[in-house]
């Protein structure tokens, strides 16, 4: 089977429920404001976007449970550049915690 897409919408890609709603906005050619209304157009660096994703998971624990319900060994992927911290790392860390606690 292929990887489960865990990112925002893009060309030929549907938005995943596991997507980080808080955009990393300071790494492109021009700043990209966060689309989350509560962020009031702030431009997040990667660390801040990941911290906010952690809060998003705290507020939506069903997402972690949903990810944990995927078949064992399921691979999650997004469009973050390889080698950089990614929201999928946080999601999978929480999945591991949930499964260890079960």
Phi and psi in radians as a Rosetta constraint file:
Dihedral C 1 N 2 CA 2 C 2 CIRCULARHARMONIC -1.485 0.35
Dihedral N 2 CA 2 C 2 N 3 CIRCULARHARMONIC 3.071 0.35
Dihedral C 2 N 3 CA 3 C 3 CIRCULARHARMONIC -1.280 0.35
Dihedral N 3 CA 3 C 3 N 4 CIRCULARHARMONIC 2.683 0.35
Dihedral C 3 N 4 CA 4 C 4 CIRCULARHARMONIC -1.527 0.35
Dihedral N 4 CA 4 C 4 N 5 CIRCULARHARMONIC 2.120 0.35
Dihedral C 4 N 5 CA 5 C 5 CIRCULARHARMONIC -1.251 0.35
Dihedral N 5 CA 5 C 5 N 6 CIRCULARHARMONIC 2.307 0.35
Dihedral C 5 N 6 CA 6 C 6 CIRCULARHARMONIC -2.183 0.35
Dihedral N 6 CA 6 C 6 N 7 CIRCULARHARMONIC 0.522 0.35
Dihedral C 6 N 7 CA 7 C 7 CIRCULARHARMONIC -2.081 0.35
Dihedral N 7 CA 7 C 7 N 8 CIRCULARHARMONIC -3.038 0.35
Dihedral C 7 N 8 CA 8 C 8 CIRCULARHARMONIC -1.358 0.35
Dihedral N 8 CA 8 C 8 N 9 CIRCULARHARMONIC 2.997 0.35
Dihedral C 8 N 9 CA 9 C 9 CIRCULARHARMONIC -1.121 0.35
Dihedral N 9 CA 9 C 9 N 10 CIRCULARHARMONIC 2.642 0.35
Dihedral C 9 N 10 CA 10 C 10 CIRCULARHARMONIC -2.802 0.35
Dihedral N 10 CA 10 C 10 N 11 CIRCULARHARMONIC -3.070 0.35
Dihedral C 10 N 11 CA 11 C 11 CIRCULARHARMONIC -0.956 0.35
Dihedral N 11 CA 11 C 11 N 12 CIRCULARHARMONIC 2.087 0.35
Dihedral C 11 N 12 CA 12 C 12 CIRCULARHARMONIC 1.158 0.35
Dihedral N 12 CA 12 C 12 N 13 CIRCULARHARMONIC 0.234 0.35
Dihedral C 12 N 13 CA 13 C 13 CIRCULARHARMONIC -2.166 0.35
Dihedral N 13 CA 13 C 13 N 14 CIRCULARHARMONIC 2.279 0.35
Dihedral C 13 N 14 CA 14 C 14 CIRCULARHARMONIC -1.511 0.35
Dihedral N 14 CA 14 C 14 N 15 CIRCULARHARMONIC 2.599 0.35
Dihedral C 14 N 15 CA 15 C 15 CIRCULARHARMONIC -1.064 0.35
Dihedral N 15 CA 15 C 15 N 16 CIRCULARHARMONIC 2.313 0.35
Dihedral C 15 N 16 CA 16 C 16 CIRCULARHARMONIC -1.556 0.35
Dihedral N 16 CA 16 C 16 N 17 CIRCULARHARMONIC 2.590 0.35
Dihedral C 16 N 17 CA 17 C 17 CIRCULARHARMONIC -1.116 0.35
Dihedral N 17 CA 17 C 17 N 18 CIRCULARHARMONIC -0.322 0.35
Dihedral C 17 N 18 CA 18 C 18 CIRCULARHARMONIC -1.587 0.35
Dihedral N 18 CA 18 C 18 N 19 CIRCULARHARMONIC 0.041 0.35
Dihedral C 18 N 19 CA 19 C 19 CIRCULARHARMONIC -1.097 0.35
Dihedral N 19 CA 19 C 19 N 20 CIRCULARHARMONIC 2.599 0.35
Dihedral C 19 N 20 CA 20 C 20 CIRCULARHARMONIC -1.409 0.35
Dihedral N 20 CA 20 C 20 N 21 CIRCULARHARMONIC 2.029 0.35
Dihedral C 20 N 21 CA 21 C 21 CIRCULARHARMONIC -1.216 0.35
Dihedral N 21 CA 21 C 21 N 22 CIRCULARHARMONIC -0.275 0.35
Dihedral C 21 N 22 CA 22 C 22 CIRCULARHARMONIC -1.684 0.35
Dihedral N 22 CA 22 C 22 N 23 CIRCULARHARMONIC 1.926 0.35
Dihedral C 22 N 23 CA 23 C 23 CIRCULARHARMONIC -1.270 0.35
Dihedral N 23 CA 23 C 23 N 24 CIRCULARHARMONIC 2.484 0.35
Dihedral C 23 N 24 CA 24 C 24 CIRCULARHARMONIC -1.394 0.35
Dihedral N 24 CA 24 C 24 N 25 CIRCULARHARMONIC 1.940 0.35
Dihedral C 24 N 25 CA 25 C 25 CIRCULARHARMONIC -1.915 0.35
Dihedral N 25 CA 25 C 25 N 26 CIRCULARHARMONIC 0.037 0.35
Dihedral C 25 N 26 CA 26 C 26 CIRCULARHARMONIC -1.922 0.35
Dihedral N 26 CA 26 C 26 N 27 CIRCULARHARMONIC 0.247 0.35
Dihedral C 26 N 27 CA 27 C 27 CIRCULARHARMONIC -1.904 0.35
Dihedral N 27 CA 27 C 27 N 28 CIRCULARHARMONIC -0.070 0.35
Dihedral C 27 N 28 CA 28 C 28 CIRCULARHARMONIC -1.705 0.35
Dihedral N 28 CA 28 C 28 N 29 CIRCULARHARMONIC -2.971 0.35
Dihedral C 28 N 29 CA 29 C 29 CIRCULARHARMONIC -1.188 0.35
Dihedral N 29 CA 29 C 29 N 30 CIRCULARHARMONIC -0.562 0.35
Dihedral C 29 N 30 CA 30 C 30 CIRCULARHARMONIC -2.335 0.35
Dihedral N 30 CA 30 C 30 N 31 CIRCULARHARMONIC 2.579 0.35
Dihedral C 30 N 31 CA 31 C 31 CIRCULARHARMONIC -1.022 0.35
Dihedral N 31 CA 31 C 31 N 32 CIRCULARHARMONIC 2.463 0.35
Dihedral C 31 N 32 CA 32 C 32 CIRCULARHARMONIC -2.029 0.35
Dihedral N 32 CA 32 C 32 N 33 CIRCULARHARMONIC 1.962 0.35
Dihedral C 32 N 33 CA 33 C 33 CIRCULARHARMONIC -1.163 0.35
Dihedral N 33 CA 33 C 33 N 34 CIRCULARHARMONIC 2.576 0.35
Dihedral C 33 N 34 CA 34 C 34 CIRCULARHARMONIC -1.178 0.35
Dihedral N 34 CA 34 C 34 N 35 CIRCULARHARMONIC 2.333 0.35
Dihedral C 34 N 35 CA 35 C 35 CIRCULARHARMONIC -1.391 0.35
Dihedral N 35 CA 35 C 35 N 36 CIRCULARHARMONIC -0.138 0.35
Dihedral C 35 N 36 CA 36 C 36 CIRCULARHARMONIC -1.277 0.35
Dihedral N 36 CA 36 C 36 N 37 CIRCULARHARMONIC 2.122 0.35
Dihedral C 36 N 37 CA 37 C 37 CIRCULARHARMONIC -0.925 0.35
Dihedral N 37 CA 37 C 37 N 38 CIRCULARHARMONIC -0.660 0.35
Dihedral C 37 N 38 CA 38 C 38 CIRCULARHARMONIC -1.133 0.35
Dihedral N 38 CA 38 C 38 N 39 CIRCULARHARMONIC -0.310 0.35
Dihedral C 38 N 39 CA 39 C 39 CIRCULARHARMONIC -1.501 0.35
Dihedral N 39 CA 39 C 39 N 40 CIRCULARHARMONIC -0.139 0.35
Dihedral C 39 N 40 CA 40 C 40 CIRCULARHARMONIC 0.875 0.35
Dihedral N 40 CA 40 C 40 N 41 CIRCULARHARMONIC 0.710 0.35
Dihedral C 40 N 41 CA 41 C 41 CIRCULARHARMONIC 1.352 0.35
Dihedral N 41 CA 41 C 41 N 42 CIRCULARHARMONIC 0.246 0.35
Dihedral C 41 N 42 CA 42 C 42 CIRCULARHARMONIC -1.057 0.35
Dihedral N 42 CA 42 C 42 N 43 CIRCULARHARMONIC 2.617 0.35
Dihedral C 42 N 43 CA 43 C 43 CIRCULARHARMONIC -1.805 0.35
Dihedral N 43 CA 43 C 43 N 44 CIRCULARHARMONIC 1.950 0.35
Dihedral C 43 N 44 CA 44 C 44 CIRCULARHARMONIC -1.606 0.35
Dihedral N 44 CA 44 C 44 N 45 CIRCULARHARMONIC 2.470 0.35
Dihedral C 44 N 45 CA 45 C 45 CIRCULARHARMONIC -1.436 0.35
Dihedral N 45 CA 45 C 45 N 46 CIRCULARHARMONIC 3.032 0.35
Dihedral C 45 N 46 CA 46 C 46 CIRCULARHARMONIC -1.034 0.35
Dihedral N 46 CA 46 C 46 N 47 CIRCULARHARMONIC -0.783 0.35
Dihedral C 46 N 47 CA 47 C 47 CIRCULARHARMONIC -1.060 0.35
Dihedral N 47 CA 47 C 47 N 48 CIRCULARHARMONIC -0.741 0.35
Dihedral C 47 N 48 CA 48 C 48 CIRCULARHARMONIC -1.194 0.35
Dihedral N 48 CA 48 C 48 N 49 CIRCULARHARMONIC -0.729 0.35
Dihedral C 48 N 49 CA 49 C 49 CIRCULARHARMONIC -1.084 0.35
Dihedral N 49 CA 49 C 49 N 50 CIRCULARHARMONIC -0.660 0.35
Dihedral C 49 N 50 CA 50 C 50 CIRCULARHARMONIC -1.231 0.35
Dihedral N 50 CA 50 C 50 N 51 CIRCULARHARMONIC -0.682 0.35
Dihedral C 50 N 51 CA 51 C 51 CIRCULARHARMONIC -1.074 0.35
Dihedral N 51 CA 51 C 51 N 52 CIRCULARHARMONIC -0.757 0.35
Dihedral C 51 N 52 CA 52 C 52 CIRCULARHARMONIC -1.161 0.35
Dihedral N 52 CA 52 C 52 N 53 CIRCULARHARMONIC -0.580 0.35
Dihedral C 52 N 53 CA 53 C 53 CIRCULARHARMONIC -1.133 0.35
Dihedral N 53 CA 53 C 53 N 54 CIRCULARHARMONIC -0.678 0.35
Dihedral C 53 N 54 CA 54 C 54 CIRCULARHARMONIC -1.011 0.35
Dihedral N 54 CA 54 C 54 N 55 CIRCULARHARMONIC -0.745 0.35
Dihedral C 54 N 55 CA 55 C 55 CIRCULARHARMONIC -1.112 0.35
Dihedral N 55 CA 55 C 55 N 56 CIRCULARHARMONIC -0.708 0.35
Dihedral C 55 N 56 CA 56 C 56 CIRCULARHARMONIC -1.028 0.35
Dihedral N 56 CA 56 C 56 N 57 CIRCULARHARMONIC -0.744 0.35
Dihedral C 56 N 57 CA 57 C 57 CIRCULARHARMONIC -1.185 0.35
Dihedral N 57 CA 57 C 57 N 58 CIRCULARHARMONIC -0.649 0.35
Dihedral C 57 N 58 CA 58 C 58 CIRCULARHARMONIC -1.032 0.35
Dihedral N 58 CA 58 C 58 N 59 CIRCULARHARMONIC -0.693 0.35
Dihedral C 58 N 59 CA 59 C 59 CIRCULARHARMONIC -1.412 0.35
Dihedral N 59 CA 59 C 59 N 60 CIRCULARHARMONIC -0.268 0.35
Dihedral C 59 N 60 CA 60 C 60 CIRCULARHARMONIC -2.331 0.35
Dihedral N 60 CA 60 C 60 N 61 CIRCULARHARMONIC 1.124 0.35
Dihedral C 60 N 61 CA 61 C 61 CIRCULARHARMONIC -1.081 0.35
Dihedral N 61 CA 61 C 61 N 62 CIRCULARHARMONIC -0.342 0.35
Dihedral C 61 N 62 CA 62 C 62 CIRCULARHARMONIC -1.085 0.35
Dihedral N 62 CA 62 C 62 N 63 CIRCULARHARMONIC -0.449 0.35
Dihedral C 62 N 63 CA 63 C 63 CIRCULARHARMONIC -1.137 0.35
Dihedral N 63 CA 63 C 63 N 64 CIRCULARHARMONIC -0.719 0.35
Dihedral C 63 N 64 CA 64 C 64 CIRCULARHARMONIC -1.154 0.35
Dihedral N 64 CA 64 C 64 N 65 CIRCULARHARMONIC -0.747 0.35
Dihedral C 64 N 65 CA 65 C 65 CIRCULARHARMONIC -1.085 0.35
Dihedral N 65 CA 65 C 65 N 66 CIRCULARHARMONIC -0.701 0.35
Dihedral C 65 N 66 CA 66 C 66 CIRCULARHARMONIC -1.110 0.35
Dihedral N 66 CA 66 C 66 N 67 CIRCULARHARMONIC -0.764 0.35
Dihedral C 66 N 67 CA 67 C 67 CIRCULARHARMONIC -1.144 0.35
Dihedral N 67 CA 67 C 67 N 68 CIRCULARHARMONIC -0.667 0.35
Dihedral C 67 N 68 CA 68 C 68 CIRCULARHARMONIC -1.156 0.35
Dihedral N 68 CA 68 C 68 N 69 CIRCULARHARMONIC -0.446 0.35
Dihedral C 68 N 69 CA 69 C 69 CIRCULARHARMONIC -1.385 0.35
Dihedral N 69 CA 69 C 69 N 70 CIRCULARHARMONIC -0.146 0.35
Dihedral C 69 N 70 CA 70 C 70 CIRCULARHARMONIC -1.175 0.35
Dihedral N 70 CA 70 C 70 N 71 CIRCULARHARMONIC 2.733 0.35
Dihedral C 70 N 71 CA 71 C 71 CIRCULARHARMONIC -0.976 0.35
Dihedral N 71 CA 71 C 71 N 72 CIRCULARHARMONIC 2.527 0.35
Dihedral C 71 N 72 CA 72 C 72 CIRCULARHARMONIC -0.966 0.35
Dihedral N 72 CA 72 C 72 N 73 CIRCULARHARMONIC 2.342 0.35
Dihedral C 72 N 73 CA 73 C 73 CIRCULARHARMONIC 1.496 0.35
Dihedral N 73 CA 73 C 73 N 74 CIRCULARHARMONIC 0.039 0.35
Dihedral C 73 N 74 CA 74 C 74 CIRCULARHARMONIC -1.039 0.35
Dihedral N 74 CA 74 C 74 N 75 CIRCULARHARMONIC 2.403 0.35
Dihedral C 74 N 75 CA 75 C 75 CIRCULARHARMONIC -1.728 0.35
Dihedral N 75 CA 75 C 75 N 76 CIRCULARHARMONIC 2.357 0.35
Dihedral C 75 N 76 CA 76 C 76 CIRCULARHARMONIC -1.893 0.35
Dihedral N 76 CA 76 C 76 N 77 CIRCULARHARMONIC 2.464 0.35
Dihedral C 76 N 77 CA 77 C 77 CIRCULARHARMONIC -2.464 0.35
Dihedral N 77 CA 77 C 77 N 78 CIRCULARHARMONIC 2.633 0.35
Dihedral C 77 N 78 CA 78 C 78 CIRCULARHARMONIC -2.444 0.35
Dihedral N 78 CA 78 C 78 N 79 CIRCULARHARMONIC -2.875 0.35
Dihedral C 78 N 79 CA 79 C 79 CIRCULARHARMONIC -1.793 0.35
Dihedral N 79 CA 79 C 79 N 80 CIRCULARHARMONIC 0.229 0.35
Dihedral C 79 N 80 CA 80 C 80 CIRCULARHARMONIC -1.111 0.35
Dihedral N 80 CA 80 C 80 N 81 CIRCULARHARMONIC 2.555 0.35
Dihedral C 80 N 81 CA 81 C 81 CIRCULARHARMONIC -1.071 0.35
Dihedral N 81 CA 81 C 81 N 82 CIRCULARHARMONIC 2.409 0.35
Dihedral C 81 N 82 CA 82 C 82 CIRCULARHARMONIC -0.997 0.35
Dihedral N 82 CA 82 C 82 N 83 CIRCULARHARMONIC 2.453 0.35
Dihedral C 82 N 83 CA 83 C 83 CIRCULARHARMONIC 1.558 0.35
Dihedral N 83 CA 83 C 83 N 84 CIRCULARHARMONIC -0.141 0.35
Dihedral C 83 N 84 CA 84 C 84 CIRCULARHARMONIC -1.784 0.35
Dihedral N 84 CA 84 C 84 N 85 CIRCULARHARMONIC 2.635 0.35
Dihedral C 84 N 85 CA 85 C 85 CIRCULARHARMONIC -0.985 0.35
Dihedral N 85 CA 85 C 85 N 86 CIRCULARHARMONIC 2.531 0.35
Dihedral C 85 N 86 CA 86 C 86 CIRCULARHARMONIC -2.454 0.35
Dihedral N 86 CA 86 C 86 N 87 CIRCULARHARMONIC 2.652 0.35
Dihedral C 86 N 87 CA 87 C 87 CIRCULARHARMONIC -1.052 0.35
Dihedral N 87 CA 87 C 87 N 88 CIRCULARHARMONIC -0.475 0.35
Dihedral C 87 N 88 CA 88 C 88 CIRCULARHARMONIC -1.093 0.35
Dihedral N 88 CA 88 C 88 N 89 CIRCULARHARMONIC -0.583 0.35
Dihedral C 88 N 89 CA 89 C 89 CIRCULARHARMONIC -1.036 0.35
Dihedral N 89 CA 89 C 89 N 90 CIRCULARHARMONIC -0.775 0.35
Dihedral C 89 N 90 CA 90 C 90 CIRCULARHARMONIC -1.157 0.35
Dihedral N 90 CA 90 C 90 N 91 CIRCULARHARMONIC -0.763 0.35
Dihedral C 90 N 91 CA 91 C 91 CIRCULARHARMONIC -1.024 0.35
Dihedral N 91 CA 91 C 91 N 92 CIRCULARHARMONIC -0.851 0.35
Dihedral C 91 N 92 CA 92 C 92 CIRCULARHARMONIC -1.212 0.35
Dihedral N 92 CA 92 C 92 N 93 CIRCULARHARMONIC -0.561 0.35
Dihedral C 92 N 93 CA 93 C 93 CIRCULARHARMONIC -1.071 0.35
Dihedral N 93 CA 93 C 93 N 94 CIRCULARHARMONIC -0.748 0.35
Dihedral C 93 N 94 CA 94 C 94 CIRCULARHARMONIC -1.239 0.35
Dihedral N 94 CA 94 C 94 N 95 CIRCULARHARMONIC -0.599 0.35
Dihedral C 94 N 95 CA 95 C 95 CIRCULARHARMONIC -1.067 0.35
Dihedral N 95 CA 95 C 95 N 96 CIRCULARHARMONIC -0.814 0.35
Dihedral C 95 N 96 CA 96 C 96 CIRCULARHARMONIC -1.019 0.35
Dihedral N 96 CA 96 C 96 N 97 CIRCULARHARMONIC -0.769 0.35
Dihedral C 96 N 97 CA 97 C 97 CIRCULARHARMONIC -1.059 0.35
Dihedral N 97 CA 97 C 97 N 98 CIRCULARHARMONIC -0.772 0.35
Dihedral C 97 N 98 CA 98 C 98 CIRCULARHARMONIC -1.103 0.35
Dihedral N 98 CA 98 C 98 N 99 CIRCULARHARMONIC -0.757 0.35
Dihedral C 98 N 99 CA 99 C 99 CIRCULARHARMONIC -1.217 0.35
Dihedral N 99 CA 99 C 99 N 100 CIRCULARHARMONIC -0.615 0.35
Dihedral C 99 N 100 CA 100 C 100 CIRCULARHARMONIC -1.156 0.35
Dihedral N 100 CA 100 C 100 N 101 CIRCULARHARMONIC -0.593 0.35
Dihedral C 100 N 101 CA 101 C 101 CIRCULARHARMONIC -1.339 0.35
Dihedral N 101 CA 101 C 101 N 102 CIRCULARHARMONIC -0.321 0.35
